[in-house]
Amino acid sequence: MLKKNFFKFFLAIFLSIIFSNFLIKNVFIANSPKIRPNLDYYLAQKFFPKDLFNKISKRNNVNNAQFQNKGLIFSQINKNNFIPINKGVYATDLKKGNYILIKENEVEWVIYTFSINGKEIKIKVPKGEPTPNQKVLEALYK
């Protein structure tokens, strides 16, 4: 009886880890809390055979060019596909990786000035983020 309960417990933990890993890699964009806007087409393209996916997308008049091009590189990323995560921070998720775009002029910054080893160091931190720790900065600038 006890062994049976331990097995169920560890099976539940194992399945929850697999499920959360699937969600992180396939449902959310670039490790953010934003869900893919094209989630249904992305999952259909990923799990259905290519010929079936192409038939479905043609029947529904879906432009699936983004799924067909496997040779995307950073210079070819369409900047219109970036989804806003926060003010000045945008992300997109492609097969070759996650891309995060930070527009510094759109982010509200707070500038902190620290004196470390007689030098004045200025650090820009996005508004609303915690204040940097003096001891951590001293360890970084040794």
Summary of the structure (lengths in Angstrom):
residues: 142
radius of gyration: 22.5
end to end distance: 58.0
largest distance: 68.7
contacts: 295
relative contact order: 0.09
helix: 44%
strand: 24%
